[in-house]
């Protein structure tokens, strides 16, 4: 309100369903765009080449074509990336410790986000190495989440990993309520979903990633080109457990996990 004006946009559905959101933003003559997650970066990168873009929480910016390399982005995009495969393997391992009786694990994906496909491949591979069967459903709306959890309940999964995507944070309360009603333990990458009532999360701290993005915005507004700013990885990872949800689901969280948790919500 003094030397900075922030314009916020959220698409109605997918970016393909609401393409004007990007073109309208470009017409406001903004100096830099902060885009959260792969679909948002893809939409603005495809439509805008003259405005610097700071990405947040993108799984594979090189193969997605956003940057030439992490060390030398080379274009108008830079920001914060995430290590999808490492995170997925760690999350599945924690889930198997949390629910020792797990034999079949469910995955909820959003096919509109290319990074979710990377997460799914890494997660299914981690599950296979632990001898777990997998069941996959797609969801990106409240109604789809409802159908998805009903399907996973019918498939007799012992737990559900909801793969990271902005819509998962947006529908956090709905997802938590559906999981509790189906008596299904849930795992996420975002702390926000555990605060909303999910069982546990492991992943980069979203607020910290946006704080990292703010440093990029500051330097760009002061004249540094995105091409000169190396892409960074998250600096803070959280392992958060909701003990109230665990009790409601009858999950006895091992003391060893409680001892290493970043935060226990009671």
C-alpha positions in Angstrom: 0.0 0.0 0.0 3.0 2.3 0.2 5.6 1.2 -2.4 4.1 -2.1 -3.4 0.8 -3.2 -4.8 -0.1 -6.9 -4.8 -2.6 -8.4 -7.3 -3.9 -11.8 -6.4 -5.6 -14.2 -8.9 -7.0 -17.7 -8.4 -8.4 -19.7 -11.4 -11.9 -20.9 -11.5 -11.1 -24.6 -12.1 -8.0 -25.2 -14.2 -5.9 -22.6 -16.1 -7.2 -24.2 -19.3 -10.7 -23.6 -18.1 -10.0 -20.0 -17.1 -7.3 -18.8 -19.5 -8.2 -15.1 -19.1 -6.8 -15.1 -15.6 -3.2 -14.9 -17.0 -3.9 -12.5 -19.9 -5.8 -10.2 -17.6 -3.0 -10.2 -15.1 -0.4 -9.3 -17.8 -2.6 -6.3 -18.8 -2.2 -4.9 -15.3 1.5 -4.2 -16.1 2.8 -6.0 -13.1 6.6 -6.0 -12.6 6.9 -9.6 -11.4 4.6 -12.6 -11.1 4.8 -15.2 -8.3 3.3 -18.5 -9.4 2.5 -21.4 -7.0 2.9 -24.9 -8.3 3.6 -26.3 -11.8 0.2 -25.6 -13.5 0.4 -21.9 -12.6 4.0 -21.6 -13.7 3.1 -23.4 -16.9 0.2 -21.1 -17.7 2.1 -17.8 -17.1 5.3 -19.1 -18.8 3.4 -20.1 -21.9 1.6 -16.8 -22.2 4.2 -14.3 -20.8 7.8 -13.9 -21.8 8.5 -10.3 -20.9 7.7 -10.3 -17.2 9.9 -12.0 -14.6 8.3 -15.1 -13.0 9.1 -16.4 -9.5 8.0 -20.0 -9.1 7.1 -21.7 -5.8 7.0 -25.4 -5.2 7.7 -26.8 -8.7 8.9 -30.4 -8.9 10.9 -30.5 -12.1 11.5 -27.0 -13.5 14.2 -28.2 -15.9 12.2 -31.0 -17.7 9.1 -28.8 -17.6 11.0 -26.3 -19.7 10.8 -23.4 -17.3 14.6 -23.1 -16.7 17.7 -24.3 -18.6 19.3 -25.5 -15.3 18.9 -24.9 -11.6 22.2 -23.1 -11.4 21.7 -21.0 -14.5 17.9 -20.5 -15.2 18.7 -18.5 -18.4 15.2 -17.1 -19.0 12.5 -15.1 -17.2 11.8 -17.8 -14.6 13.5 -18.6 -11.3 12.4 -19.5 -7.8 11.9 -22.4 -5.4 11.9 -26.0 -6.6 11.2 -29.3 -4.6 12.8 -32.7 -4.6 9.7 -34.8 -5.5 11.2 -38.3 -5.5 13.1 -38.0 -2.2 10.0 -36.5 -0.5 7.7 -39.2 -1.8 9.9 -42.0 -0.6 10.3 -40.5 2.8 6.5 -39.9 3.1 5.7 -43.5 2.2 8.3 -44.8 4.7 6.8 -42.7 7.5 3.3 -43.9 6.6 4.4 -47.5 6.8 5.8 -46.9 10.3 2.7 -45.0 11.3 0.4 -47.8 10.2 2.3 -51.1 10.5 -0.6 -53.2 9.3 -0.7 -51.4 6.0 -0.9 -53.7 3.0 -2.7 -51.5 0.4 -2.2 -47.8 0.0 -4.3 -45.3 -1.8 -3.2 -42.3 -3.8 -5.2 -39.3 -4.7 -3.9 -37.4 -7.7 -4.8 -34.3 -9.7 -4.1 -35.1 -13.4 -4.2 -31.3 -14.3 -0.8 -30.9 -12.5 2.2 -32.5 -14.3 4.2 -32.5 -11.1 1.6 -34.8 -9.5 2.5 -37.5 -12.1 6.1 -37.3 -11.0 5.0 -37.6 -7.3 2.8 -40.6 -8.2 5.6 -42.5 -10.0 8.0 -41.9 -7.1 5.4 -42.8 -4.5 4.3 -46.0 -6.3 7.9 -47.1 -6.6 8.5 -46.5 -2.9 5.3 -48.5 -2.1 6.5 -51.4 -4.2 9.8 -51.5 -2.5 7.9 -51.9 0.8 5.7 -54.6 -0.6 2.5 -52.5 -0.7 -0.2 -52.6 -3.2 -1.5 -49.4 -4.7 -4.9 -48.0 -5.6 -5.1 -44.6 -7.5 -8.0 -42.2 -7.8 -8.2 -38.7 -9.4 -9.7 -35.7 -7.7 -9.5 -31.9 -7.9 -12.9 -30.8 -6.8 -14.9 -31.3 -3.6 -17.3 -33.8 -5.3 -14.4 -35.7 -6.9 -12.7 -36.0 -3.5 -15.9 -37.4 -2.1 -16.1 -40.0 -4.9 -12.4 -40.8 -4.6 -12.5 -41.5 -0.8 -15.6 -43.6 -1.3 -13.8 -45.6 -3.9 -10.7 -46.1 -1.8 -12.8 -47.2 1.2 -14.4 -49.8 -1.1 -11.0 -50.9 -2.2 -10.0 -51.6 1.4 -6.9 -49.5 1.5 -5.2 -49.0 4.8 -4.2 -45.4 4.3 -4.3 -42.6 1.7 -1.6 -40.4 0.4 -3.0 -37.2 -1.0 -0.4 -35.9 -3.5 0.7 -32.3 -3.2 -1.2 -29.8 -5.2 -2.8 -26.3 -4.4 -6.3 -27.8 -4.6 -5.4 -30.2 -1.7 -4.7 -27.2 0.5 -7.8 -25.4 -0.8 -10.0 -28.4 0.1 -8.1 -29.4 3.2 -11.1 -29.4 5.6 -13.3 -31.3 3.2 -10.6 -34.0 2.7 -10.0 -34.3 6.4 -13.7 -34.8 7.0 -14.1 -37.4 4.2 -11.0 -39.3 5.5 -12.4 -39.3 9.1 -15.8 -40.5 7.9 -14.2 -43.3 6.0 -11.8 -44.1 8.9 -8.8 -43.8 6.6 -5.5 -42.4 7.8 -4.1 -39.7 5.5 -0.6 -38.4 4.6 0.3 -35.1 2.9 3.2 -32.9 2.1 1.7 -29.8 3.6 1.4 -28.9 7.3 -1.8 -27.0 6.4 -3.6 -30.2 5.7 -2.7 -31.6 9.1 -3.9 -28.4 10.8 -7.2 -29.0 8.8 -7.5 -32.5 10.3 -5.3 -34.8 8.3 -3.2 -37.4 10.1 0.4 -36.3 9.3 2.5 -34.5 6.7 6.1 -34.5 5.7 7.5 -31.9 3.2 8.8 -28.4 2.6 7.3 -25.7 4.7 5.0 -23.8 2.3 5.2 -20.5 4.3 9.0 -20.7 4.2 9.0 -21.3 0.5 6.9 -18.2 -0.1 9.4 -16.3 2.2 12.2 -17.5 -0.1 10.1 -16.3 -3.1 9.9 -12.9 -1.5 13.7 -12.6 -1.5 13.6 -13.3 -5.3 10.9 -10.6 -5.8 13.0 -8.1 -3.8 16.1 -8.7 -5.9 14.2 -8.6 -9.2 12.4 -5.4 -8.3 15.9 -3.9 -7.5 17.1 -4.8 -11.0 18.5 -8.3 -10.9 17.4 -10.5 -13.9 15.7 -13.9 -13.2 18.3 -15.6 -15.4 21.0 -14.5 -12.9 19.3 -16.0 -9.9 19.8 -19.8 -9.3 16.8 -21.9 -8.4 16.8 -22.9 -4.7 15.5 -25.9 -2.9 13.3 -25.6 0.3 15.3 -24.8 3.4 12.8 -26.0 6.0 11.1 -29.4 6.1 8.3 -30.3 8.5 7.1 -33.6 10.0 3.7 -32.8 11.5 1.3 -35.2 13.3 -2.3 -34.5 14.4 -2.6 -36.6 17.5 -6.3 -35.9 17.8 -6.9 -37.3 14.4 -4.8 -40.3 15.3 -6.9 -41.0 18.3 -10.1 -40.6 16.3 -8.8 -43.2 13.7 -7.5 -45.6 16.3 -3.9 -45.1 15.1 -1.3 -45.6 17.8 1.5 -43.3 16.7 4.9 -44.9 17.6 6.8 -42.9 20.2 9.8 -42.9 17.9 7.9 -40.9 15.4 6.5 -38.5 18.0 10.0 -37.9 19.2 11.3 -36.8 15.8 8.2 -34.8 14.7 8.6 -31.1 14.1 5.2 -30.4 15.5 2.5 -32.5 17.3 -1.0 -31.0 17.0 -3.2 -31.8 20.1 
